[in-house]
Amino acid sequence: MATGWNEMTDAIFHCQRCRLCEGRTHVVPGEGNPNADLMFIGEGPGQEEDRQGRPFVGPSGQLLTKMIHAIGMERSEVYICNIVKCRPPYNRNPEPDEALACMDFLRTQVYLVRPKIIVLLGKVAARYTLKQEISINRDHGKWFERNGYWMLPTFHPSALLRDESKKRDAWEDFKKVRDLYRALTEAGNGSISE
Ligand code: URA
């Protein structure tokens, strides 16, 4: 496992661990505050992300940005990345072997950023991160504790663009994130029991 930012970023840029490297225009490692208390994990880059080399800058990214603003934060305060760092063809879901090949990078990102809260955007992000079968309709808005990190699955912004009726539930999830974020960062100790 890469141990520092430079080593990790270099490894991601040169990665050929799976077939997704063959179709990429740009690798999309992730971006934001390297010491963020709040991290967002999506599925994988789409067309615009592949073009720019930045996560969540297409239509679903614009919605995610609005939702981050709605909880009183800026993109620059949080860290945003994906399960896979290269665009799957035709925006299909990453295959299990592709997600596995990229998991080391995600683990390193979490280790380096050490966020207090991780928001899992959609089923793919939730399933590979929590390592259990997740139904977003059933499990969105529930807190999962893993290795000292508070993780919350919610709808992927592209699902919200397809079905506006889910936005109300997503907003409830984001309010939970905002409230725990405030509690943890004001307490400054990373524990929700105090
Ligand atoms: N969808 C994702 O899951 N990630 C991105 O970066 C963009 C769209």
Residues whose N, C-alpha, C, O or C-beta is under 5 A from the ligand:
A	BS01	URA	G42 E43 G44 P45 G46 E49 P55 F56 S60 N82
